[in-house]
Amino acid sequence: MSGDVFRVDWLPGTDLLNGSCHCGARHACQDPVAMWEWMLAHPDHPTTTEEDHAS
């Protein structure tokens, strides 16, 4: 085991998941599968979020 920590928090009242990687990268999305794909892409995951695309 590597001991790396990945964390996903659900924002109550929304469909939004906030993910954070052990490297400090953060990501927000509604799709749990997309969240896992983002996490497993470390260290090559993008740092943009759906919120970035909405603005």
Backbone as a printed PyTorch tensor [residue, N CA C, xyz], in Angstrom:
tensor([[[  0.8300,  -1.1880,   0.0000],
         [  0.0000,   0.0000,   0.0000],
         [  0.8710,   1.2460,   0.0000]],

        [[  0.4190,   2.2400,  -0.7200],
         [  1.2110,   3.4630,  -0.8480],
         [  0.9370,   4.4550,   0.2670]],

        [[ -0.2260,   4.3930,   0.9040],
         [ -0.5710,   5.3440,   1.9410],
         [ -1.0930,   6.6670,   1.4100]],

        [[ -1.2630,   6.7800,   0.0990],
         [ -1.7950,   8.0050,  -0.4940],
         [ -3.2600,   8.1510,  -0.1110]],

        [[ -3.6780,   9.3720,   0.1530],
         [ -5.0530,   9.6300,   0.5670],
         [ -5.7860,  10.4380,  -0.4940]],

        [[ -6.9150,   9.9100,  -0.9090],
         [ -7.8280,  10.6060,  -1.8040],
         [ -9.1030,  10.8340,  -1.0070]],

        [[ -9.6970,  11.9900,  -1.1390],
         [-10.8910,  12.2920,  -0.3620],
         [-11.9700,  12.8460,  -1.2820]],

        [[-13.1990,  12.3530,  -1.0820],
         [-14.3600,  12.8680,  -1.8080],
         [-15.3940,  13.2810,  -0.7680]],

        [[-15.8490,  14.5150,  -0.8700],
         [-16.8990,  15.0310,  -0.0050],
         [-18.1130,  15.3500,  -0.8490]],

        [[-19.2720,  14.9660,  -0.3520],
         [-20.5280,  15.2860,  -1.0130],
         [-21.0910,  16.5230,  -0.3480]],

        [[-21.5470,  17.4760,  -1.1280],
         [-22.1520,  18.6850,  -0.5860],
         [-23.6470,  18.4480,  -0.4230]],

        [[-24.1330,  18.2880,   0.8150],
         [-25.5520,  18.0090,   1.0520],
         [-26.4510,  19.0410,   0.3720]],

        [[-27.5450,  18.5500,  -0.1780],
         [-28.4860,  19.4170,  -0.8730],
         [-28.1290,  19.6620,  -2.3250]],

        [[-27.0190,  19.0740,  -2.7810],
         [-26.5970,  19.2200,  -4.1780],
         [-26.2020,  17.8500,  -4.7180]],

        [[-25.8930,  17.8030,  -5.9870],
         [-25.3450,  16.5970,  -6.6000],
         [-23.8450,  16.7280,  -6.7950]],

        [[-23.2220,  17.7000,  -6.1430],
         [-21.8250,  18.0200,  -6.3780],
         [-20.8890,  17.2370,  -5.4490]],

        [[-19.8700,  16.6390,  -6.0360],
         [-18.8190,  15.9520,  -5.2990],
         [-17.5540,  16.7930,  -5.3840]],

        [[-16.8990,  16.9900,  -4.2610],
         [-15.6110,  17.6850,  -4.2180],
         [-14.5460,  16.6560,  -3.9090]],

        [[-13.5740,  16.5290,  -4.7930],
         [-12.4940,  15.5790,  -4.5950],
         [-11.1820,  16.2910,  -4.3500]],

        [[-10.3460,  15.6790,  -3.5200],
         [ -8.9980,  16.2140,  -3.3220],
         [ -8.0160,  15.0590,  -3.3550]],

        [[ -6.9220,  15.2930,  -4.0390],
         [ -5.8600,  14.3080,  -4.2020],
         [ -4.7750,  14.5690,  -3.1690]],

        [[ -4.0080,  13.5580,  -2.8630],
         [ -2.9080,  13.7040,  -1.8990],
         [ -1.8660,  14.7030,  -2.3720]],

        [[ -1.8500,  15.0280,  -3.6750],
         [ -0.8820,  15.9930,  -4.2010],
         [ -1.3760,  17.4330,  -4.0570]],

        [[ -2.6390,  17.5990,  -3.5920],
         [ -3.1810,  18.9280,  -3.4050],
         [ -4.1300,  19.3750,  -4.5000]],

        [[ -4.2210,  18.6270,  -5.5920],
         [ -5.1420,  18.9770,  -6.6770],
         [ -6.5780,  18.7820,  -6.1970]],

        [[ -7.4730,  19.6190,  -6.7020],
         [ -8.8850,  19.5580,  -6.3290],
         [ -9.7350,  19.4870,  -7.5910]],

        [[-10.9060,  18.8680,  -7.4510],
         [-11.8040,  18.6920,  -8.5910],
         [-13.2340,  18.6190,  -8.0760]],

        [[-14.1740,  19.1750,  -8.8110],
         [-15.5890,  19.0910,  -8.4700],
         [-16.3640,  18.5930,  -9.6810]],

        [[-17.2630,  17.6480,  -9.4570],
         [-18.1190,  17.1460, -10.5260],
         [-19.3320,  16.4560,  -9.9200]],

        [[-20.2900,  16.0970, -10.7630],
         [-21.4960,  15.4230, -10.3050],
         [-21.4330,  13.9180, -10.5260]],

        [[-20.5590,  13.4580, -11.3690],
         [-20.5010,  12.0450, -11.7440],
         [-19.4550,  11.3010, -10.9130]],

        [[-19.8750,  10.3290, -10.0820],
         [-18.9090,   9.5990,  -9.2640],
         [-17.8690,   8.8330, -10.0800]],

        [[-18.2710,   8.3100, -11.2450],
         [-17.3180,   7.5820, -12.0880],
         [-16.2520,   8.5420, -12.6100]],

        [[-16.6690,   9.7170, -13.0500],
         [-15.7140,  10.7190, -13.5260],
         [-14.7730,  11.1430, -12.4070]],

        [[-15.2960,  11.2100, -11.1770],
         [-14.4490,  11.5770, -10.0360],
         [-13.3680,  10.5270,  -9.8210]],

        [[-13.7210,   9.2490,  -9.8450],
         [-12.7200,   8.1940,  -9.6670],
         [-11.7040,   8.2000, -10.8020]],

        [[-12.1720,   8.4150, -12.0250],
         [-11.2370,   8.4780, -13.1540],
         [-10.2590,   9.6280, -12.9700]],

        [[-10.7460,  10.7680, -12.4790],
         [ -9.8750,  11.9120, -12.2240],
         [ -8.8390,  11.5490, -11.1690]],

        [[ -9.2830,  10.9170, -10.0840],
         [ -8.3470,  10.5630,  -9.0040],
         [ -7.3050,   9.5520,  -9.4630]],

        [[ -7.7490,   8.5500, -10.1920],
         [ -6.8280,   7.4990, -10.6290],
         [ -5.8630,   7.9760, -11.7050]],

        [[ -6.1190,   9.1390, -12.2890],
         [ -5.2240,   9.6910, -13.3090],
         [ -3.9970,  10.3610, -12.6900]],

        [[ -3.8970,  10.4070, -11.3580],
         [ -2.7490,  11.0420, -10.7010],
         [ -1.4490,  10.4770, -11.2660]],

        [[ -0.4820,  11.2600, -11.5590],
         [ -0.3380,  12.6910, -11.3500],
         [ -0.7790,  13.5200, -12.5500]],

        [[ -1.4280,  12.9110, -13.5150],
         [ -1.7730,  13.6170, -14.7540],
         [ -3.2020,  14.1330, -14.7880]],

        [[ -3.8670,  14.2230, -13.6330],
         [ -5.2470,  14.7020, -13.6720],
         [ -5.2960,  16.2120, -13.8890]],

        [[ -6.3130,  16.6310, -14.6250],
         [ -6.4750,  18.0770, -14.8350],
         [ -6.9450,  18.7350, -13.5420]],

        [[ -6.7110,  20.0120, -13.3920],
         [ -7.0970,  20.7080, -12.1730],
         [ -8.3200,  21.5760, -12.3680]],

        [[ -9.0170,  21.4520, -13.5120],
         [-10.2220,  22.2290, -13.7450],
         [-11.4260,  21.5230, -13.1150]],

        [[-12.4700,  22.2780, -12.8500],
         [-13.6890,  21.7260, -12.2870],
         [-14.8560,  22.0810, -13.1910]],

        [[-15.9920,  21.4370, -12.9720],
         [-17.1920,  21.7780, -13.7340],
         [-17.5890,  23.2140, -13.4510]],

        [[-17.3200,  23.6850, -12.2330],
         [-17.6390,  25.0580, -11.8940],
         [-16.8390,  26.0280, -12.7780]],

        [[-15.5910,  25.6810, -13.1040],
         [-14.7770,  26.5140, -13.9810],
         [-15.4170,  26.6220, -15.3600]],

        [[-16.0000,  25.5280, -15.8300],
         [-16.5980,  25.5210, -17.1620],
         [-17.9240,  26.2670, -17.1800]],

        [[-18.5900,  26.3730, -16.0350],
         [-19.8980,  27.0230, -15.9690],
         [-19.7720,  28.5430, -15.9820]],

        [[-18.6190,  29.0720, -15.5980],
         [-18.4840,  30.5200, -15.5190],
         [-18.0170,  31.1220, -16.8290]]])
